[in-house]
């Protein structure tokens, strides 16, 4: 059996009246009984496979998703349109001259293959970078917001297990993008509109995604189990931080570049 990553020996599962779940039980259980999965994680400790396997798969599927989108002529055209609209906006705001904008557009078209592989590689690496950053954020929430005796390994376990849901979201979003010929494929509210993807209203609607909300709810349950607090209490922190961040990213940071 794989040893826990934690530096301390976890308490016996039998002594706490909790069963130790296998890797497959944890991966599947997050979809229908997450509290049981996190109780097992709390008792038997976090194993490297609990976070490494889902993060690696997320990196792979995110890269495949971008490759599929780039391979579709319709979706590739939409990507170029979005980038060209952003360049035109910089011209209207006086940040670029017309000649500079034309040069950038020509570079986009001539270097599309190179940008494609840079984007695919970036998606793979980005999955790991984001994972470690997000785990650090939820560790701070657990330790200081929920007053729990959590460590970084436990936070990695919570985020890693929740990413099984994100993986399904990436797959569903890719299928919808290809089927609907829409770059913004996914179970999110923006898909129900025909708004310009550069619109701030659209950006906010696109953040309301079923799989994002589902994974955040699972994280809230995990933090609640590990901290011994009610899930509703941890959910306030998780969803509160998510809402504030999305508002800042769309309305705050976004306005600096508009």
Secondary structure as UniProt FT lines:
FT   TURN            13..17
FT   HELIX           23..29
FT   TURN            30..32
FT   HELIX           34..44
FT   HELIX           48..71
FT   HELIX           73..92
FT   TURN            93..94
FT   HELIX           98..110
FT   HELIX           112..140
FT   HELIX           141..145
FT   HELIX           152..180
FT   TURN            183..184
FT   HELIX           189..192
FT   TURN            197..198
FT   HELIX           200..207
FT   HELIX           210..227
FT   HELIX           231..247
FT   HELIX           248..253
FT   HELIX           254..256
//
